Structure formats: C-alpha cells, structure tokens
Amino acid sequence: MNQQEKEEYLREYAVLKAKGKPFFPYAVAKDAGMACLVMAVIIGLSLLFGDEIGSKANPASTSYDARPDWYFFFLFEVLRVIKSPSLVPLATIGVPTLGMIFLFLLPFYDRGPERRPEHRPIATITAIFVIGAMAFLTYKGATAGTPDALEIATPKAVIAGGPAAVATWNEGRLVVAQSGCEACHTIGDNGNSGPGPNLTHIGSRIPREGIARTLVDPTQPMPPFKNLPAKKFNAVVSFISQLK
C-alpha cells in the first residue's frame, strides 16, 4: 500500500467512523439481547425435552456404538484413518494442532490489504480447503460403520468357496467383533497389541481343531466361547482359521 492509498483509506475510514454508532451501548445491547435469546432457547429445550442425552450406560453391553458428538466427527474419522496404535497421538494431538497453527499463521503469510476473497487467493484457497476437508471428514465420521464389524478384507479362499462360505466368514467376523476380542488381540489393522497374541495370521500356525479347543478352554483371562450356539461357534472357528 503506497502513501496515496493509505491517505484515501484513512479519509474513508474517518467518514465511516463519523457516521457510525459507539460500541456502548448499541453493540453491547445487541450482544446482550442475542445472549438472552440463546439462553431462553436452551432453557426452553431443557424444559420441553429434558436433560437426558441418551440411554444410560450398560457396562454389560459389548456392542455399544460409541461415537463422539457431531462436531468431533472429523477427528473421529481421522482416528479411523490412522489406525496404528503408535500413531494415535499424531491423530488426536498432532494433526489438529498443526492445523490450528497453520490457521493462526495465515495472517502472517498472507499480508495483502485486500478483503475481497478473489483478491486474496491464499486465504481463499485455505478457507475452501479447511471447510471442505472438515465437512468431508464429518460426513465420513457420521456415516462410518459401527464397531460391531472388523475392517478386514475377505480372503480370496473364502470368496472362492461361494456365498455360503462368505456368509459364514461374515457371521464369524461379527461375533468376534461383538465379543470384544479386539481389546486383547490384533486382527489386521484392528485391535490392540496385547495381552493376547496377534491373530492376523493365526490360521497358518494353528489348525482348525486347535483353534476350536482353545475357544472351548482358553487361557485366562480370555473368556470361553463354549456357551455360544453351535452355528455361531462354528462361524467363529471358521473365521479365525481363515486368518492366514
């Protein structure tokens, strides 16, 4: 901005300032009125619908679909993309922190005096990218599958076995997910690294009969699966034995 442009800006600013109204009490009154309106809406909704935000927690449930509030869906989706346990701090702290730092620094690397979006390409592109990325991640997080399904590809050998084999594989995968096996075992990119062994390729090390015996009489603290219905038990055995 040269001296002439600066002088024109100051003259225009002085004229607009003379026509304007002081912050107090005009702007303060508007803000106070809007704050009272928001509080009235919140109190009205609380009186009308109550303060219950959902059903009470059931510690015995193994199929609870745990999800954050909608405004954290974008972070929820980032955690689903970055699945490795060692990278969880990066997904929860690193990525959002870096994003906030870049946004805070935006006025320093885009120092143009223009306010029109088409004359500020860096700021405009950044805003479009951030809003688009958060909107996409929020949508993906809102429509993500439930924890009652392991994200693991169906082996080619199972697909070759026909629809019945695929159905048995899917049923076994669902039972394993609902039983909380991921709390102690790793299955592909899912689960934790202990205290149980990694099951990603367990079918290539232990035969089907050995897997069935382990499920009937496992080592503590693993719970037994002998009380499952025969169809579900066979499905679990088939699923685990196909992890190769």
Protein Blocks (a to p, Z undefined) as FASTA:
>chain_A
ZZklmmmmmmmmmmmmmmmccfblklmmmmmmmmmmmmmmmmmmmmmnopafbdcddfkb
ckbccdddfklmmmmmmmmmmmcfklmmmmmmmmmmmmmmmmmmmmmmmccfbfbfklmm
mlmmmmmmmmmmmmmmmmmmmmpccfkbccddddfklmmnojklmmmmmmmmmmmmmnom
mmmpcehjgcjfbjbdcfklmmmmpcfklmmmmmmmccdfbdcfklpcfklmmmmmmmmm
mmZZ
